[in-house]
Amino acid sequence: MIALIQRVTEARVQVDGRLTGQIGAGLLALIGVVRGDDAAAAERLLQRVLDYRVFADADGRMNLSLAQRAGGLLLVPQFTLAADTGSGNRPGFSGAADKVAAAALFDHAVSFARACHPQVACGVFGAHMQVSLINDGPVTFWLQT
């Protein structure tokens, strides 16, 4: 699984003009599912997201995790993260998990995150979403299991 995480001061996701998820300061995590991923991979990835140290401590160093800061987590499914962009001018998606498996794993990731962290919001799998954010830093990292 793949997560592109961004430290944000706020983020929100809408589908058809309807707000489906919103957080204040915390992390926006765009989630991609690749072939061969399973529930254990989803849990490992989400634990890394929660434990990844991207927030400043008292000395201004990135030493605090989302779990330590108790910020919000917005999970947004994004199959394009699994794209093969190695050649040509058009991405290939043969490495992405099929829609049924990917939806189930995204749902599992959301459930796992909610069991571990008090502030979790999410987008809608398979929907055309509008994601708004204010990237803080900017601070952006690519995590993969």
N, C-alpha and C positions, 0 to 999 in steps of 0.2 A: 504494500500500500504506500501511497505517497501523500504527504501533507506539505502544502506551501503555506507557511504560517507568517502572519504579519502582525506586528505589535501595533495596536490601534488605540486611539483615544475614544473612538466610537465606530460602530459598524452596524449595518442593517441590511436585510435582504427582503425584497418584495417579489410577489408573483401576481401578475395581472392587477397591479396597483394595490394589492393587499399585503400588509406587513406580516411576514411569517416568522421573523426573528430579528432581535435587536439587542445589542450590548453597549455598555459604556466602555471604559478602559479595560483592555484585555487583549485577547488574541482572536484574529480571524483565521480560520484554518480551511483552506480549500483542499478537499479530499478526493484523491483519485484511486481507483481500484484496478489492479492489474490481474491478468490471468494467473491462477495459482494461489491467490490470496485466500486466507481463511479467517475464522474468528480470532484465532490466536494472533495473527498478524495485525488485525484491527485493534486488538487490545494493546499489543506492544506499541503500535504507532500512537494511539491515544495517550498511553502512559508517558511516552516520550514528549508529546505535545504539552501535557500537564506539567512535566518535570523540567522541560527545557528552560535554561536560565537566560532570559532575555530582558528582564526588568532590572533597573538600577537599584543597587543597595545604597546605604548611607554615604559611601565613598564615590558614587557615580559609576560603579562598575556593574556590568551585566552579570549579577550573581544570584538573582531571585527568579524563581519560577512562577508560573501562573498560579499554581497551587499555594505558594507562599504569599503571593500578592492578593489572592482571593478575587481576581478580576473575572470578567465575563469571557466566555468561549462561544464563538459563533462558528458552527460547522456548516460548510457549504459543499455539496457534492459537485465535482467538476471532472467529468470523464476525459476532457482534453489534456489533463496532466499526464495521462498514460500514452499520449501521442508519440509516434516515432517521427522525429524531425531530422533524422540523420542525413537524408538526401532529398533532392528535389525541392519543389516549391509547394507541395501539398502534404499535410500530415497524414500518416497512416495510423489506424487504430486497431491493428490486429493484436496488439499486446494488451489491450483493455479487456477487462472481464466483461462477460455478457451482461445484458441489462438486468436480468433476474438475479444473478449472483451478486452483481455490484449493488443493487438496491438493498438486498438482504444484508450485505456487509456494512453498507453505510448505516442502515437502521441499527445494526448491532453496535457499531462504533458510537452512535448517538446514545444508545442505552447504556453502554459501558461508561461513557463520559458523564452521563447524568448520575450514575451510581457512585462516581468518584469525585464529582465536583458540583458545587451548589448552583452555579450560574451557567447553564448551557442553553443555547438557542440554535436553531438550524434552518437551513433552506429546505427546498422540496426536491427530492430526487426526480430527475427527468423533466422538470419544469424549466421554462425559459424564465430566468431570474434576473433581477436588477440588484446588484450588490453595490452598496455605497460604504465608503470607509474613509477615515482620516488615519493614514499611516503615520505612526509616531516614530520619528527618527530620520528617515525611514529605516525600519528594521524588518528584514524579510529573510526567512530561511527555508530551505528545501530539506524535508526529512523523508526518509524512505526506510521501509523494513526489508 
